[in-house]
Amino acid sequence: MMSAEQVEKETGKEVDRRIRTPEYLLWKYKTKQPGEVNSNNINVMKEWRENQKIRVAFTQMEQLNVKGDLQKQVIWIIINGPETKKLCARCKYETVTLAIIFYIKFLNTKKRPLSQYPLAREHGLTEGKYANIVTKLGGFFQKKMALSRRIREK
């Protein structure tokens, strides 16, 4: 292997003298190679999608006048809860976040039919879809906080 000075003497061309450490090469070639999973892009996209869901949820909560601790509860469910496709496979994420918002809203206020809300009609949230999503959320909370340990047999 020839040094940079030898290559420069033989070819007459100037050679980049930057030391190519493994860290520099790893930084330079961050791209995915054939057969390799590029985990950097996966995490970035997951984070972007989560932030997108949170942004949509904030605009929907503003339209439904959901404020304060209720907003924090909705955001907690979006971040820590099940994925939107597990809650409703054929629904858009906007519909699922809206169902989560209505779930939190109706826990603290009187439930009214979803057909009275223009936002629910706009996103295609029906009573059936809402019931399905809320049922799966209930299952998530049962797994998260096992109720069977608290119930004592008589």
HELIX and SHEET records of a PDB file:
HELIX    1   1 ALA A    4  THR A   11  1                                   8    
HELIX    2   2 PRO A   22  LYS A   28  1                                   7    
HELIX    3   3 SER A   39  LEU A   64  1                                  26    
HELIX    4   4 ASP A   69  ASN A   80  1                                  12    
HELIX    5   5 THR A   84  LEU A   87  1                                   4    
HELIX    6   6 TYR A   93  ASN A  108  1                                  16    
HELIX    7   7 LEU A  114  GLN A  116  5                                   3    
HELIX    8   8 PRO A  118  HIS A  123  1                                   6    
HELIX    9   9 GLU A  127  LYS A  144  1                                  18    
END                                                                             
